[in-house]
């Protein structure tokens, strides 16, 4: 009985780890799937633990519970299969992907195959409740360890169940081939580890069919490899977070460097006010000839330009404690489009928003993100030359690998190749009247959300921006 309790407690470990992971990542979609997967692994272990209570449970009761809890091992393969589908559907693949790998991915890992596999698993589970699957239980005495426990007497269709379990090997072999083509190196590494640990996990499970192994060792193996899967999932997300934090750290260094010059900016601002004040006073009280009038106009323009630079820089360097909340990204972008529509119509430009999924929610600061996209759209509107007939800004929003991915394509003049790396720096602009703060502000806001913005493509026909923001926040 003590061994049975021990195995039952061991069986709780995967579900406890999964709940911790679920809370750590604030209920992200993938952590929910991992939670369900680990729940089935725990149920699998419960089916083993009931066999170790021969003094408490009658053979009939133990057989009923064993058959009931066998749903864990029967359906866990389908859960693995579905997790892989979600990962592959939400990840980009190498553009030079091998034809065979691409064909294999589309043929094997799709929703139709998943639904067929669910039906097949239900059939296998139904057989489990008949004598064709399990005839009954027998008592096994293991003299070396002084244990006695129930062990299933399998029916004539047990080979079908073994075939069902072995299909995992086919799925994992396909996954290893496909994983090499995933673009994100962190996801690629996780898929390889996921395939390896899933194989070892189920190999441990197969030891349950051999009474001489004592079942106990297979339970320990299952818990070990289930824990490793959880570890790899957390490691993948931590690596991705560190990547975002690296970008954020770079931005913080820029902010720190800027804060050192804030006192200088303050002094410049004061002197500009003095210059503009005396300029206005002299002009109002002095009669100037044409030449001096032109000089005074130059002083006015230069001081005004300096005033604009100081104010824009002060706005860019402004530090504030941001509050984040789960917001509907689709609705947010619809509001942004509505705000800038008037400005777009004045420039004879049209804005189209395409939401690839419904109810896309992300952990963001709504006012700042809205302002960032207003700046980005206005920047795109200004980039469209007056003589251009196609005056369009296309915005698409969707989910990809637990991120919200937003692309914005305009029909402007494009950005020179030499300027692609510089356009997000403060005071970098190609416009005659621009201050070069718009895209710098956008970049700053996106980085504060652990996201990133980049230029995917730019030519004389237009520019395409891509913004990636995590859907979920790590728990504090």
LUMMARMI-153034 format. One line per field, with one value per residue (C-alpha): x, y, z. Coordinates in pm, 1 decimal. Layout:
<atoms>
xx = (X ...)
yy = (Y ...)
zz = (Z ...)
</atoms>
This chain:
<atoms>
xx = (0.0 287.1 427.7 85.2 64.4 420.7 341.4 21.3 219.0 479.0 192.6 93.3 432.6 369.2 36.9 186.4 473.2 228.4 7.8 315.4 408.3 50.3 59.6 409.3 298.7 -40.4 -245.1 -90.0 -239.9 61.3 85.7 -282.1 -203.2 98.2 -122.3 -370.0 -84.3 63.2 -283.6 -309.2 41.6 -68.4 -384.1 -160.9 33.0 -288.1 -372.9 -44.4 -88.6 -425.9 -249.1 -47.0 -349.4 -434.4 -507.0 -749.2 -907.0 -1088.6 -990.1 -1314.5 -1265.0 -897.2 -980.7 -1248.4 -1012.5 -728.1 -949.1 -1084.1 -743.4 -601.1 -742.0 -418.7 -188.1 -446.9 -517.5 -183.1 -42.3 -325.3 -240.6 125.5 13.7 -207.5 66.8 300.4 33.0 -10.2 365.8 416.6 115.4 241.3 600.8 776.8 981.8 1306.4 1230.3 1463.1 1265.6 1322.6 1032.9 1007.5 997.1 727.8 522.9 563.4 450.8 136.4 51.2 106.2 56.3 -284.1 -626.3 -784.6 -525.3 -571.5 -949.3 -899.7 -650.9 -899.6 -1159.6 -897.0 -802.9 -1168.5 -1189.1 -876.2 -1014.0 -1343.4 -1155.4 -985.6 -1325.8 -1377.6 -1209.6 -1045.4 -831.3 -799.6 -931.0 -869.6 -602.0 -364.5 -153.4 222.7 463.9 808.5 1021.1 1332.5 1151.6 886.0 605.9 280.0 52.4 -208.9 -94.3 -324.2 -405.3 -426.2 -672.0 -621.6 -645.3 -363.9 -137.4 -367.7 -309.2 66.4 45.6 -146.7 126.5 402.1 250.5 413.4 749.5 626.4 506.5 829.6 1045.1 847.9 880.6 1259.7 1281.3 1050.0 1198.7 1524.7 1338.7 1179.6 1319.3 1319.0 1620.0 1464.1 1151.5 1366.8 1565.9 1247.7 1092.8 1401.6 1403.0 1025.7 1060.2 1346.5 1187.3 847.7 1013.3 1190.9 871.3 671.6 958.8 940.4 568.2 622.3 806.4 464.4 391.9 674.2 590.8 954.8 1045.4 826.4 640.5 796.4 1099.0 880.4 688.2 1008.0 1117.7 787.2 801.5 1165.7 1106.1 776.9 969.8 1234.0 964.5 839.1 1197.3 1258.2 934.6 1034.0 1386.9 1250.3 1036.9 1317.6 1555.3 1297.4 1240.8 1616.1 1625.4 1357.7 1534.7 1856.8 1679.2 1525.7 1865.0 2005.0 1721.1 1785.2 2147.5 2031.0 1789.2 2067.7 2295.4 2008.9 1940.8 2299.1 2226.9 1886.1 2040.9 2213.9 1885.4 1719.8 1981.8 1947.5 1570.7 1611.2 1852.1 1623.7 1339.7 1564.3 1670.7 1313.2 1193.0 1454.2 1407.0 1037.3 1103.5 1365.7 1152.7 850.3 1045.6 1299.4 1258.8 1479.4 1589.2 1528.2 1869.4 1844.2 1483.2 1610.6 1873.3 1607.8 1390.7 1682.5 1729.4 1356.4 1360.1 1678.1 1552.9 1215.9 1392.9 1605.8 1293.8 1127.6 1434.9 1446.5 1073.8 1079.1 1388.1 1233.7 920.9 1128.3 1331.5 1027.7 1019.7 690.0 576.9 364.5 62.0 -20.3 -348.3 -498.1 -644.0 -820.5 -562.8 -817.5 -1037.4 -732.9 -617.3 -970.5 -973.3 -632.7 -751.6 -1057.5 -835.3 -606.3 -868.2 -927.3 -557.0 -538.5 -832.8 -676.6 -373.7 -600.0 -473.3 -680.4 -616.1 -720.4 -712.1 -723.5 -765.6 -655.5 -804.4 -1080.7 -1033.5 -657.2 -565.3 -222.9 -71.5 -6.8 -30.6 -315.3 -250.1 117.7 62.5 -212.5 14.8 293.8 67.6 -69.9 289.1 370.2 62.6 117.3 478.5 356.2 102.9 375.7 598.6 351.6 446.6 167.1 196.4 151.3 -179.2 -174.4 -215.1 -273.7 -172.2 -242.1 -237.3 -266.9 -281.1 -260.8 -114.6 212.7 383.2 223.6 300.1 77.4 232.8 128.2 249.6 205.8 273.3 255.9 292.4 549.2 887.5 1066.0 1377.4 1731.7 1927.5 2190.7 1920.6 1739.4 1940.6 1925.7 1559.8 1467.4 1738.2 1640.7 1681.0 1722.3 1494.8 1483.5 1200.2 1256.4 1034.4 1069.7 1239.6 1324.3 1146.6 838.4 993.8 1230.0 926.4 756.4 1066.2 1092.4 728.8 753.6 1071.1 899.7 645.7 925.6 858.1 1044.9 986.7 1178.6 1157.8 1083.1 1102.0 1151.1 1164.6 1053.2 703.7 671.8 787.5 667.8 708.9 666.6 582.3 601.2 462.0 425.3 63.5 132.2 339.2 551.3 402.8 567.1)
yy = (0.0 237.4 186.4 263.3 590.4 672.8 617.3 821.8 1110.1 1083.2 1101.6 1439.7 1592.2 1652.8 1825.7 2038.1 2146.4 2224.8 2435.1 2630.4 2687.1 2789.1 3052.6 3167.9 3248.9 3392.4 3124.6 3141.5 2914.0 2684.0 2657.8 2549.4 2271.3 2168.8 2162.7 1928.6 1708.0 1676.8 1609.0 1304.1 1193.8 1214.3 1016.0 757.4 724.2 694.5 390.5 237.5 332.5 151.4 -176.3 -141.8 -157.3 -530.5 -529.4 -236.2 -259.9 -566.9 -704.2 -573.3 -219.4 -209.0 -327.3 -58.4 218.4 87.1 91.3 437.0 594.5 431.5 730.6 900.8 685.8 640.8 1008.6 1163.0 1084.9 1285.6 1575.1 1556.8 1555.8 1863.2 2055.2 1994.6 2117.4 2440.1 2499.5 2435.7 2645.6 2938.9 2940.6 3058.8 2814.1 2863.7 3013.0 2751.5 2471.7 2132.6 2012.9 1680.3 1850.5 2091.2 1809.0 1598.4 1884.8 1948.7 1579.6 1457.6 1750.4 1891.3 1915.5 1641.2 1384.9 1501.6 1447.1 1101.6 1020.8 1127.9 890.4 614.2 683.5 661.9 323.0 203.4 327.4 145.8 -183.0 -123.3 -174.2 -516.9 -852.8 -805.9 -535.0 -641.5 -975.4 -907.3 -873.0 -1122.1 -1101.4 -1075.1 -1141.5 -987.3 -1164.8 -947.1 -630.9 -801.5 -654.0 -796.5 -610.9 -652.6 -689.2 -673.9 -988.0 -853.7 -972.9 -1068.9 -704.8 -583.2 -576.3 -305.4 -98.4 -150.4 -37.1 271.0 357.8 292.9 544.9 804.0 696.9 781.2 1125.1 1201.2 1091.3 1326.9 1604.5 1572.4 1605.5 1908.1 2082.6 2146.5 2384.6 2602.5 2954.9 3041.9 2869.9 2860.1 2685.8 2454.9 2350.2 2299.7 2077.5 1855.7 1823.6 1772.4 1485.8 1322.5 1346.7 1235.8 926.9 848.8 920.2 667.6 419.5 431.8 373.9 59.4 -91.3 -114.1 -411.2 -609.9 -718.3 -798.6 -427.3 -366.5 -76.2 156.4 229.6 321.4 565.8 738.9 760.1 910.1 1179.1 1257.4 1307.3 1492.3 1732.3 1777.9 1875.4 2141.3 2258.4 2290.1 2485.2 2732.5 2755.6 2835.3 3118.0 3248.9 3256.2 3445.3 3684.4 3739.4 3826.0 4088.3 4209.7 4248.1 4488.7 4663.5 4690.4 4855.1 5104.6 5167.5 5250.1 5501.4 5644.2 5667.8 5844.8 6079.1 6150.8 6275.2 6536.4 6635.0 6913.0 7047.3 7034.7 7226.4 7500.5 7513.8 7545.7 7839.7 8015.5 7956.1 8122.0 8420.5 8446.8 8425.4 8673.8 8937.1 8865.5 8946.0 9254.7 9400.3 9335.1 9508.2 9815.4 9859.4 9958.9 9730.3 9757.1 9467.2 9307.2 9309.0 9189.5 8881.9 8822.6 8844.4 8596.1 8352.7 8395.7 8332.0 8014.1 7881.4 7945.4 7788.3 7480.9 7456.7 7492.2 7203.2 6983.5 7048.3 6979.8 6660.7 6532.5 6605.2 6413.0 6118.9 6102.7 6133.2 5841.2 5706.3 5398.9 5204.7 5003.9 4697.6 4512.6 4253.0 4451.4 4356.5 4436.8 4427.5 4688.9 4898.1 4912.3 4986.1 5288.4 5398.5 5376.3 5582.1 5847.5 5890.5 5846.4 6220.3 6287.3 6002.6 6135.5 6481.8 6317.1 6106.7 5786.6 5482.5 5264.3 4897.3 4683.6 4302.2 4099.7 3741.1 3611.3 3722.3 3826.9 3877.8 3999.4 4108.9 4241.1 4605.4 4969.7 5083.4 5463.0 5423.5 5147.7 5352.0 5655.5 5440.8 5318.2 5667.6 5786.5 5491.8 5540.7 5916.9 5849.2 5616.8 5873.3 6138.0 5892.5 5869.0 6126.1 6355.5 6226.6 5858.3 5707.5 5405.9 5560.9 5270.8 5162.8 4794.9 4673.9 4305.5 4166.9 3804.0 3561.6 3378.2 3162.4 3339.7 3682.9 3936.4 4015.6 4335.1 4428.0 4771.2 4822.9 5161.6 5272.9 5540.0 5609.9 5356.3 5386.8 5379.4 5063.0 5266.6 5420.2 5098.8 5056.5 5424.0 5519.6 5420.0 5641.7 5985.6 6282.2 6057.3 6168.3 6195.9 6451.8 6822.2 6921.6 6610.4 6604.0 6232.6 6147.9 5958.9 5616.8 5655.3 5700.0 5396.4 5180.8 5293.7 5202.9 4860.9 4775.7 4871.1 4598.7 4336.0 4348.8 4456.1 4644.6 4599.4 4681.5 4360.1 4513.3 4854.1 4965.2 5252.1 5097.0 5115.6 4993.3 4707.2 4726.3 4426.6 4469.1 4171.1 4196.9 3906.8 3814.6 3735.3 3872.8 3672.4 3661.4 3888.1)
zz = (0.0 82.5 -267.7 -415.6 -220.8 -325.7 -695.6 -659.3 -505.6 -782.7 -1031.7 -888.6 -972.0 -1347.2 -1281.0 -999.6 -1227.7 -1507.8 -1277.4 -1169.4 -1533.9 -1613.9 -1339.9 -1435.3 -1788.9 -1689.2 -1863.3 -2210.4 -2474.8 -2486.5 -2106.8 -2105.2 -2354.1 -2149.1 -1839.0 -2012.8 -2134.9 -1785.9 -1644.2 -1870.1 -1768.2 -1403.2 -1479.6 -1647.6 -1322.4 -1122.4 -1334.7 -1220.1 -854.2 -817.7 -899.7 -577.9 -345.0 -352.6 21.3 -2.3 -348.1 -470.5 -809.0 -959.7 -822.1 -916.9 -1270.2 -1307.5 -1190.6 -1406.4 -1715.1 -1626.2 -1567.5 -1878.7 -2065.7 -1958.2 -2169.7 -2447.5 -2515.5 -2419.6 -2766.2 -2923.0 -2690.0 -2795.4 -3157.2 -3107.8 -2923.8 -3217.7 -3462.9 -3263.8 -3248.0 -3620.0 -3722.2 -3515.1 -3633.7 -3942.7 -4147.5 -4328.8 -4670.7 -4820.2 -4655.2 -4810.1 -5026.7 -4840.9 -4497.9 -4611.7 -4764.8 -4451.0 -4229.1 -4432.7 -4475.9 -4119.5 -3882.6 -3968.2 -3802.2 -4016.4 -3908.3 -3549.6 -3559.6 -3713.4 -3440.6 -3172.5 -3320.5 -3330.5 -2965.6 -2859.8 -3035.0 -2851.4 -2519.7 -2584.3 -2645.8 -2311.4 -2141.7 -2300.8 -2247.4 -2587.8 -2432.2 -2068.4 -1943.0 -1577.4 -1311.3 -1155.3 -840.4 -895.8 -608.9 -643.7 -388.4 -424.5 -314.2 -105.9 -316.3 -436.2 -672.7 -942.2 -1301.1 -1606.0 -1800.7 -2153.6 -2417.3 -2779.5 -2896.1 -2672.0 -2978.3 -3121.5 -2808.7 -2840.3 -3203.1 -3090.4 -2841.6 -3096.0 -3342.1 -3120.1 -3263.7 -3614.3 -3503.7 -3320.4 -3615.2 -3841.8 -3583.8 -3566.2 -3946.0 -3953.9 -3647.3 -3832.8 -4064.5 -3793.9 -3820.8 -3448.9 -3293.7 -2945.8 -3072.1 -3285.4 -2978.3 -2774.9 -3044.5 -3054.3 -2674.3 -2672.7 -2921.1 -2730.5 -2384.2 -2513.9 -2660.4 -2331.9 -2138.6 -2338.4 -2340.3 -1960.7 -1990.4 -2196.0 -1897.7 -1734.0 -1962.0 -1800.5 -1443.5 -1361.3 -1382.0 -1079.4 -1249.2 -993.0 -1212.7 -1508.4 -1287.2 -1182.0 -1545.8 -1656.4 -1388.3 -1472.3 -1844.1 -1788.6 -1564.1 -1835.2 -2086.6 -1843.3 -1792.2 -2168.4 -2212.8 -1940.3 -2081.7 -2428.6 -2290.0 -2068.2 -2367.8 -2571.5 -2280.6 -2246.9 -2614.9 -2558.2 -2243.2 -2440.3 -2671.3 -2372.2 -2201.5 -2511.9 -2499.5 -2128.3 -2204.3 -2461.5 -2204.8 -1947.6 -2191.9 -2269.2 -1902.6 -1865.0 -2127.4 -1987.7 -1775.1 -2084.5 -2275.5 -1991.7 -2015.7 -2394.3 -2355.8 -2117.2 -2352.3 -2650.5 -2461.2 -2386.3 -2752.0 -2880.4 -2617.5 -2704.3 -3076.0 -3047.4 -2832.6 -3068.6 -3376.5 -3221.1 -3108.7 -3389.0 -3752.4 -3963.0 -4321.3 -4561.4 -4508.0 -4127.6 -4157.5 -4343.5 -4074.1 -3804.1 -3994.1 -4001.5 -3625.8 -3577.4 -3788.8 -3626.2 -3272.5 -3354.8 -3496.4 -3183.1 -2966.8 -3156.2 -3114.3 -2739.1 -2690.7 -2898.5 -2722.3 -2381.5 -2483.7 -2606.6 -2284.6 -2058.7 -1814.8 -1680.9 -1489.0 -1736.1 -1628.1 -1836.6 -1884.1 -2118.0 -2409.2 -2731.8 -3000.9 -3284.7 -3115.9 -3028.1 -3390.3 -3511.0 -3278.2 -3409.6 -3770.9 -3680.0 -3517.2 -3819.3 -4092.6 -4124.0 -4170.5 -4424.0 -4626.8 -4637.9 -4799.2 -5027.1 -4862.2 -4762.6 -4457.3 -4459.6 -4144.6 -4166.7 -3846.1 -3915.6 -3589.2 -3356.7 -2994.2 -3006.6 -2659.7 -2538.5 -2217.5 -2310.4 -2211.2 -2435.0 -2453.1 -2540.5 -2795.8 -2960.1 -2979.7 -3124.6 -3405.4 -3466.9 -3515.3 -3740.4 -3960.6 -3987.7 -4082.0 -4359.0 -4482.0 -4506.0 -4696.2 -4987.4 -5253.7 -5386.2 -5743.7 -5650.4 -5768.9 -5533.7 -5189.1 -4954.4 -4604.4 -4527.6 -4168.1 -4073.0 -3720.9 -3612.2 -3358.8 -3414.6 -3151.5 -2852.8 -2996.1 -3163.0 -3500.9 -3677.8 -4023.6 -4179.2 -4548.4 -4718.4 -5079.5 -5002.9 -5155.9 -4938.2 -4724.9 -4855.8 -4770.6 -4585.8 -4365.0 -4264.8 -3944.2 -3852.4 -3899.4 -3541.9 -3388.8 -3253.0 -3491.7 -3795.8 -4079.1 -4457.0 -4454.0 -4504.9 -4211.0 -3996.7 -3657.3 -3670.5 -3345.0 -3469.6 -3535.6 -3238.5 -3012.2 -3172.0 -3115.4 -2753.6 -2677.2 -2846.2 -2653.3 -2327.5 -2412.6 -2454.6 -2826.3 -3135.6 -3458.8 -3780.8 -4148.8 -4337.7 -4683.0 -4841.6 -5202.9 -5422.9 -5412.2 -5034.2 -4693.9 -4474.1 -4096.5 -3864.7 -3496.3 -3258.6 -2904.1 -2655.7 -2584.7 -2221.1 -1937.8 -1697.1 -1349.4 -1097.2)
</atoms>
